[in-house]
Amino acid sequence: MTSVAASADAMTLGWLRVAPPASKRALVAAALGWLFDGFDIMVYSMVLTAVIAEFGMSKALGGALGSLTLAASALGGVVFGTLADRRGRRTGIITSVLMYSLFTAACGLAQSVWQLAIFRFLLGLGMGGAWTAGAALVSESWPDRHRGKAIGLMQSAWAIGYGAAALLSAIVLPRFGWRAMFLIGGLPALCALWIHRSVDEPEIWKASRRSRTASASLGAIFKSPYRRITISMVSLSLCTLYAYWAFNFWVPAYLTLPAAQHGAAFSTNTVAMLLVAMNVGGWFGYVTFGYVSDRFGRRPSFTTYLLTAACLVLLYGATQSRVLLLALGPFVGFFGTGYMSGFGAVIAELYPTSVRAAATGFTFNIGRVASALAPLLIGSLAQTRGFGVAFATASAALVLGALTWVYIPETRGQALT
């Protein structure tokens, strides 16, 4: 009976209800950091058309500014990962949230393209640290058998932030303009105060500090026995983050732009509806992936989601039918973003505590280097060949990402070291 009850708890929210308060607070802190990160980054996609008009930019330049943010986040992931290993997971989250929030607000005050570029770069540095420190915090605060589910719940906060930005844009953008959207993006800085007061460092990190093993350098992940794992995880990150941003960064513009510019020419309210539908599916994908990967394993879950997403992205870019896009959207969100929940647990299980956050920051965020090319490349392809061809590159990247799992070991249920 006990095993049956434990199995039932694992498949529902029983595992969450009986968790210690410290674990719940850690999950809430990481989820808030990631939720507001998703909100802030989506704001730029939602106001991109208005920003292009205000500053007289081309779509390629608008995409380049998005690429700049993602490139900066790759650097930020490594910097904040190292900070989180040395000074604590909580310190990493607080610093990153403050940084990306304040510079999102600063974007609303930009008077030139150069000012906007500087603020987007600094925002990106902070953005790279929110997931890095948050994933390490949650991974170390939850038991092995529930790690995937906890990370999945944390990851699902991104869809909530993304969808909230889409909804708010329908209200704020027509009435107050694009600058107000950025200024609202500065409010998440307030949650840093709660994190500082209420969240504790994980015991495994404290023990690592006491034993002085936390002084290990990032270079350890490039040596045996981690070298092959690092190369494989970087490859997976490069493929999946390119695919994610190639598709998601330009979807709002694809739905908004006129047919003469290869867009679907939908109204602001219709675009908001389509994006919310997609992000509802994304939320379920994030949460479900945690259950699926804890039950069936990291490798089969990742490959199934990636290959299914590759097919759905192709279909989404090949139609401009409102009904079909509304029907496809939740499934694209489910499979096309759900696999992101797996990174935090997998990386945590592959590396020791002494370099866990730094390894997380490097292997995941280095993929943003490739993803940084996505907004620019998709913008250029969309302008000359249309969004169908442009989004096809995302599908190809997802297939390549699935193939990297040949070299990544299965880690489901593995205890942290």
C-alpha positions in Angstrom: 0.0 0.0 0.0 2.9 2.4 0.8 4.4 1.9 -2.6 1.1 2.5 -4.3 0.5 5.7 -2.3 4.0 6.9 -3.2 3.4 6.2 -6.8 0.1 8.1 -6.7 1.8 11.0 -5.0 4.4 11.1 -7.7 1.8 11.3 -10.5 -0.2 14.0 -8.8 0.8 17.0 -6.6 1.2 15.0 -3.4 5.0 15.2 -3.8 4.6 19.0 -3.7 2.2 19.2 -0.8 4.4 17.1 1.6 7.7 18.9 0.7 9.6 20.8 3.4 8.9 24.6 3.6 12.5 25.4 2.6 12.2 23.3 -0.6 8.9 25.0 -1.5 10.4 28.5 -0.9 13.4 27.6 -3.1 11.1 26.5 -5.9 9.0 29.7 -5.6 12.1 31.8 -5.7 13.5 30.1 -8.8 10.1 30.1 -10.5 9.6 33.9 -9.8 13.0 34.7 -11.2 12.3 32.6 -14.4 8.7 33.9 -14.7 9.8 37.6 -14.7 12.7 36.7 -17.0 10.2 35.2 -19.5 8.0 38.3 -19.1 10.9 40.7 -19.7 12.2 39.0 -22.8 8.8 38.6 -24.3 8.1 42.3 -24.0 10.7 43.0 -26.7 9.1 40.6 -29.1 5.7 42.1 -28.5 6.9 45.7 -29.0 9.3 44.9 -31.8 7.1 46.2 -34.6 6.5 49.5 -32.7 10.2 49.9 -31.9 11.2 49.3 -35.6 8.7 52.0 -36.6 9.9 54.5 -33.9 13.6 54.2 -34.7 13.3 53.5 -38.4 15.1 50.1 -38.1 15.0 47.2 -40.6 13.7 43.8 -39.4 17.3 42.6 -39.6 18.5 45.3 -37.2 15.5 44.6 -34.9 16.5 41.0 -34.9 20.2 41.9 -34.3 19.2 43.7 -31.0 17.4 40.5 -29.9 20.6 38.5 -30.8 22.7 40.9 -28.8 20.5 40.2 -25.7 20.9 36.4 -26.2 24.6 36.6 -26.7 25.0 38.6 -23.5 22.9 36.0 -21.7 25.5 33.4 -22.7 28.2 35.4 -20.9 25.8 36.1 -18.0 25.1 32.4 -17.5 28.8 31.7 -17.0 29.4 34.7 -14.8 26.4 34.2 -12.6 27.0 30.4 -12.5 30.5 31.0 -11.1 29.0 33.5 -8.6 26.4 31.0 -7.5 29.0 28.3 -6.9 31.2 30.6 -4.9 28.7 32.9 -3.1 25.5 30.9 -3.1 22.5 30.1 -5.3 20.4 32.7 -3.5 22.9 35.4 -4.2 23.0 34.5 -7.9 19.2 34.7 -8.3 19.0 38.0 -6.4 21.7 39.7 -8.4 20.4 38.5 -11.8 16.8 39.5 -11.1 17.9 43.0 -10.1 20.0 43.4 -13.1 17.6 42.2 -15.8 14.6 44.1 -14.2 16.4 47.4 -13.9 17.8 47.4 -17.4 14.4 46.2 -18.9 12.9 49.4 -17.4 15.9 51.4 -18.8 14.9 50.2 -22.3 11.7 52.2 -21.9 13.8 55.3 -21.5 16.1 54.8 -24.5 16.3 57.7 -26.9 18.4 56.0 -29.7 19.2 52.6 -31.1 22.6 52.7 -29.4 21.1 53.3 -26.0 18.6 50.6 -26.6 21.4 48.2 -27.6 23.4 48.9 -24.5 20.4 48.3 -22.2 19.5 45.1 -24.1 23.1 43.8 -23.6 23.1 44.5 -19.9 19.6 43.0 -19.6 20.9 39.9 -21.2 23.7 39.5 -18.7 21.2 39.4 -15.9 18.9 37.1 -17.9 21.5 34.5 -18.3 21.9 34.1 -14.5 18.3 33.6 -13.5 17.9 30.1 -14.9 21.5 29.1 -14.0 21.2 29.9 -10.3 17.6 28.9 -10.1 18.1 25.5 -11.6 20.9 24.7 -9.2 18.9 25.9 -6.3 15.9 23.7 -7.1 18.0 20.7 -8.1 19.8 20.7 -4.7 16.7 21.5 -2.6 14.6 18.5 -3.8 15.0 14.7 -3.5 16.3 12.7 -6.5 12.9 11.1 -7.3 11.1 14.4 -7.6 13.9 16.5 -9.2 12.5 16.4 -12.7 9.0 17.4 -11.6 10.3 20.3 -9.5 12.5 21.6 -12.3 9.5 21.2 -14.7 7.3 23.3 -12.4 10.0 26.0 -12.2 10.4 26.0 -15.9 6.7 26.3 -16.4 6.8 29.8 -14.9 8.5 31.0 -18.1 5.3 30.2 -20.0 3.2 32.1 -17.4 5.5 35.2 -17.8 5.5 34.9 -21.6 1.7 34.6 -21.7 1.3 37.5 -19.2 3.4 39.7 -21.4 1.2 38.9 -24.4 -2.0 39.6 -22.5 -0.6 42.8 -21.0 0.5 44.0 -24.4 -3.1 43.9 -25.7 -4.1 46.3 -22.9 -1.0 48.5 -22.5 0.5 48.8 -25.9 -2.4 50.4 -27.8 -3.1 52.9 -24.9 0.3 53.8 -23.5 2.9 52.7 -26.1 5.9 50.4 -26.2 7.9 52.4 -23.5 5.3 51.6 -20.8 5.7 47.9 -21.5 9.4 48.1 -20.7 8.9 50.2 -17.6 6.5 47.6 -16.2 9.2 45.1 -16.8 11.2 46.8 -14.0 8.8 45.8 -11.3 10.1 42.3 -10.7 13.1 43.8 -8.9 10.8 43.9 -5.9 10.8 40.1 -5.6 14.5 40.1 -4.9 13.7 41.5 -1.4 11.5 38.5 -0.6 14.2 36.0 -1.9 16.8 37.6 0.3 14.6 37.4 3.4 12.9 34.0 2.9 15.2 31.6 0.9 17.9 29.4 2.4 21.0 28.0 0.6 20.7 24.2 0.0 22.5 22.0 2.6 24.5 20.2 -0.1 26.0 23.6 -1.2 26.8 24.5 2.4 28.5 21.1 2.9 30.5 21.7 -0.2 31.7 25.1 1.1 32.7 23.6 4.5 34.7 20.9 2.8 36.3 23.5 0.5 35.4 21.6 -2.6 33.6 24.6 -3.9 36.9 26.1 -5.1 36.9 23.9 -8.2 37.3 25.8 -11.4 35.1 25.8 -14.4 38.0 24.1 -16.3 37.1 20.9 -14.5 34.2 20.3 -16.8 36.6 20.1 -19.8 38.7 17.4 -18.2 38.1 13.6 -17.8 35.5 12.3 -17.0 33.4 15.3 -18.0 34.8 16.4 -21.3 32.6 14.2 -23.5 29.5 15.1 -21.5 30.3 18.8 -21.7 30.7 18.7 -25.5 27.4 16.7 -25.8 25.4 19.0 -23.6 26.8 22.1 -25.3 25.7 20.6 -28.7 22.2 19.8 -27.3 22.0 23.4 -26.0 23.2 24.9 -29.3 20.6 23.0 -31.3 17.6 23.5 -29.0 18.1 27.1 -28.1 18.7 28.0 -31.7 15.4 26.3 -32.5 13.5 27.9 -29.6 14.5 31.4 -30.4 14.4 31.0 -34.2 10.7 30.2 -33.8 9.5 32.0 -30.7 11.3 35.3 -31.1 9.6 36.0 -34.5 6.2 34.4 -34.0 4.6 37.7 -32.8 6.0 39.5 -35.8 4.9 36.7 -38.1 1.4 36.9 -36.9 1.3 40.7 -37.0 3.1 41.7 -40.2 1.1 42.3 -43.4 0.9 39.6 -46.1 3.2 41.7 -48.3 5.9 41.1 -45.7 5.2 37.4 -45.5 3.1 37.8 -42.3 -0.4 36.7 -41.3 -1.7 40.3 -40.8 -3.7 39.5 -37.6 -4.9 42.2 -35.2 -3.3 42.8 -31.8 -6.1 41.0 -30.0 -6.0 38.0 -32.3 -2.2 37.8 -31.9 -2.6 37.9 -28.1 -5.1 35.1 -28.3 -2.9 32.9 -30.4 0.1 33.5 -28.2 -1.8 32.8 -25.0 -3.1 29.5 -26.5 0.5 28.6 -27.4 1.8 29.4 -23.9 -1.0 27.5 -22.2 0.3 24.5 -24.2 3.8 25.4 -23.2 3.0 25.5 -19.5 1.5 22.0 -19.7 4.5 20.9 -21.7 7.0 22.1 -19.1 5.1 20.5 -16.2 4.4 17.3 -18.0 8.0 16.8 -19.1 9.0 16.6 -15.5 6.6 13.8 -14.8 7.4 12.0 -18.0 11.2 12.2 -17.6 11.0 11.1 -13.9 8.9 8.1 -15.0 10.5 7.1 -18.4 13.9 8.6 -18.3 15.6 11.7 -19.6 16.8 10.3 -23.0 13.5 9.0 -24.4 11.6 12.0 -23.1 13.9 14.5 -24.8 14.0 12.7 -28.1 10.3 12.3 -28.3 9.6 15.9 -27.5 12.2 17.2 -29.9 11.2 15.1 -32.9 7.5 15.9 -32.4 8.3 19.6 -32.1 10.3 19.5 -35.4 7.2 18.4 -37.3 4.8 20.8 -35.6 7.0 23.9 -36.2 7.1 23.0 -39.9 3.3 22.9 -40.0 2.9 26.2 -38.0 5.1 28.1 -40.4 3.4 26.7 -43.5 -0.1 28.1 -42.7 -1.7 31.5 -42.1 -5.1 30.1 -41.2 -6.4 31.5 -37.9 -8.3 28.4 -37.0 -5.4 26.0 -37.8 -2.9 28.2 -36.0 -5.1 28.3 -33.0 -5.4 24.5 -33.1 -1.7 23.9 -33.6 -0.5 26.5 -31.1 -1.0 24.5 -27.8 0.7 21.5 -29.3 3.6 23.6 -30.6 4.0 25.1 -27.2 3.7 21.7 -25.5 6.4 19.8 -27.4 8.4 22.8 -28.7 9.1 24.2 -25.2 8.4 21.4 -22.8 11.8 19.7 -23.3 13.4 22.8 -21.7 12.3 21.5 -18.3 14.8 18.7 -18.7 18.0 20.7 -18.8 18.2 21.6 -15.1 17.8 18.1 -13.8 20.1 16.5 -16.4 22.9 19.0 -15.9 22.6 18.8 -12.1 22.9 15.0 -12.3 25.9 15.0 -14.6 28.2 17.4 -12.6 29.3 17.7 -8.9 28.2 20.4 -6.5 31.5 22.2 -6.7 30.9 23.2 -10.3 27.2 22.5 -10.7 26.0 26.1 -11.3 29.0 27.0 -13.4 28.5 23.9 -15.5 24.8 24.7 -15.8 25.6 28.3 -16.8 28.2 27.2 -19.4 26.6 24.2 -21.0 23.1 25.6 -21.2 23.8 29.3 -21.8 26.6 28.8 -24.3 23.8 27.6 -26.5 22.6 31.2 -26.5 25.6 32.0 -28.7 24.0 30.0 -31.5 20.5 31.2 -30.5 21.9 34.8 -30.7 22.2 34.2 -34.4 18.6 33.1 -34.6 16.7 36.4 -34.5 19.0 37.9 -37.1 19.1 34.9 -39.4 15.3 34.3 -39.2 14.7 38.1 -39.8 16.9 38.0 -42.9 15.4 34.7 -44.3 11.8 35.9 -43.6 12.4 39.1 -45.5 13.7 37.2 -48.6 12.2 33.7 -48.5 9.3 33.9 -46.1 8.6 32.6 -42.6 7.9 29.1 -43.7 11.5 28.6 -45.0 12.9 30.5 -42.0 11.1 28.4 -39.4 12.2 25.2 -41.3 15.7 25.9 -40.0 14.3 25.5 -36.4 12.9 22.1 -37.3 16.3 21.0 -38.6 18.0 22.1 -35.4 15.5 20.1 -33.3 16.3 16.9 -35.2 20.0 17.5 -34.7 19.4 18.0 -31.0 17.6 14.7 -30.8 20.6 13.0 -32.3 23.0 14.3 -29.6 21.3 12.0 -27.1 23.3 9.1 -28.5 26.3 10.5 -26.5 24.5 11.7 -23.3 24.1 9.1 -20.5 20.7 8.4 -18.8 20.6 10.0 -15.3 17.1 9.5 -14.1 17.0 9.2 -10.3 20.7 9.7 -9.9 21.8 11.1 -6.5 23.7 14.4 -6.5 27.4 14.4 -5.5 
